[in-house]
Amino acid sequence: MKTIVRALIILEFAAIIFVPGIYLSRPMLVLMFVSMAALVVLYWFAMFWVSKKDAQKVLGHDVQDDLFVGKLPADPSADLSRGRLCRDKDRLVLLKRTDGQARKEAPCTEIWSIDIESITSVGFGKVLPARKGFILYVGEDDFRFACGKAAKDRSLLYKLLGWDVPDKNQA
């Protein structure tokens, strides 16, 4: 599916650029730009989206609390690991979408996990120059996650961790 969507994006882009304006009317160009934007969104979902249903298949139980996040790698030149951060009993698990034929057997795979008891504190703010998120502190280490939704509503992360939500004056 990703290959088909990728090819359609390239073909549509080529048509917009290389077909002379004489043959394409303005409404047709607008329609092509809108459909290309829709294809980009579809491609993003095909690349990164992990649904609650997929997470339930892999974890073996109903997922109550979760967030869609991008985990920042230790190496700054690497890309984010995007997926669904779920609570699995007493630990946090980051699930990433599986590619290719392996998707039929397991729609997503666990790429990172940590015991919730080992988390000493959390922080909120910019984790990248243009992205807000949260930081999980574990002793001397920290793990950074890009998630604008959790940065806006901190109670989502506290609920995911199973912690009490602090008063606004304390947060």
N, C-alpha and C positions, 0 to 999 in steps of 0.2 A: 504494500500500500504506500509506504514511504517513497518508493521509487516512482510509482505512478504520479503521486502528488508532486514530487520533485520535478519530473518531466513536464507536467502541466504548468508549473510555475515558470519554468524556463521557456516553454513554447509561448505562453501568454506574454511574457516579458519581451520575447523576440518579436512577436506580432505587434505589440505596442510601439516598439522602437523602430522596427524596420519596414512596417507597412506604411506607405505614404498616407498623410492626412487626408488626401483626396478620397481615399477608399473607405475611411472610417469616419463616421460622424461623431460629434461630441458626446451624445448620449451613449454611443457604443463604446467610446473610450472610457467614459465614467464607469460603465458596466464592467468593462474589462479590468479596470483598477480595483473595483469593489470585489470582483470574483477572485482576483489575484490575492487580495488581502485575506479573503476567506480561505483560500488555499494555504496561505502561510499559517493561519490559525489552525487549520486542520493538520498541517505538517507538525506544528508544535505539539498538538495532542498526540499524534502518532509517535512522536519521539519520546515524550517525557511523562505523559499523564498516567498516574497510577490511581485507579478508582478504589473506593472503599470495598467494593465487591472483590476486586483482585487481591487486596490486602487480606480480606477475610479468608480467601482460598489458601493463601500462603501461611498465615498465622494460625489458622484452624479455629478461630473464634471470632465473634462479632467485635468489630472495631468501634469503640465509643468515641474516643478522643483522638484527633489526628490533625496534622497541618501539612500543607504542601509547601516544601522548603527547597532551597538550594544550599547544600553544604559546601562551604569554602574549603578547598584542599590546602594541605600544608605547603605545597609548592605553588607559589603565586602565578606561575606560567600555565598551570593546568586549569581546566574548566570546572564549573560548578557541577556537583553531583545532585541532580534534581530528582525528587521523589517525595513519597509520603512518609512523614515522621509519625509513627504510631506508638502507642503505649501497649506493650505486651507484658502483662502481669507486673513485674517489678523492674522492667527495663524499657528504654526507648530504642526503637528499631527504625532505621531508615530503609525504605523499600524503593527499589529502582525498577523501572519497566524493563522487561526482558525482550530482547530482539530475536527476530527470525523464528526458526522452527521450535526453539526451546519455549517460546511463548505459549504454545499449546499445552505443554506439561505444567509449566509454572509461569503465570502471567507477570510475576515480578520476583525479584530476588532481594535478599537482605544484603546490603552493602556496608552497613555500619550499625553498631549497637553499643549501648552503655547502660550500666546499672544505675537506676535513679538514685539509689542511696549514696553513690559516689559523687554526685553533683553537689558541690558546696554552695554555689550561688549562681544567679543568672544576671545578665546585663542586657540592656536594650539600647539601640542607637544605630549609627551607620556602621555597617560591616564592610562595605565597599564604598568608593566615592559616590556612587549614584544609587546605592541600595541600602535600605534600612533592614534591620533584622534583630537577632538576639545572639547572645554568647552564653554558652554553658561553661562554667568554670569547674574544673576537676583538679583540685590541688594546685599545682603549678601550671597545668595545661589548660587550654581553652579550646572550645570548638565553636566555630562561627557558622551561623545559618542566615541566609538571606530570606526574609519573610516579612513583607510589608504589613500583612494582616496581623501577625503577632506583635509587631512593633506598635501598631495602632491600638490594639486591644490586648493588653498584657495578660489579662485574665485567661485568655486562650492557652497560653503557655503554662501558667500556673495550674490550670485545670488538667492539662496534659501530663504534667509532672505529679499531679495528685497533691499539690501543696495548697495551703490556704492563700487566698488572694489578699495581699497586704492592703491596708488603707491607702487612699490616694496621697496622703501626707507622707507616708513611708516610702512609696514607690519611686 
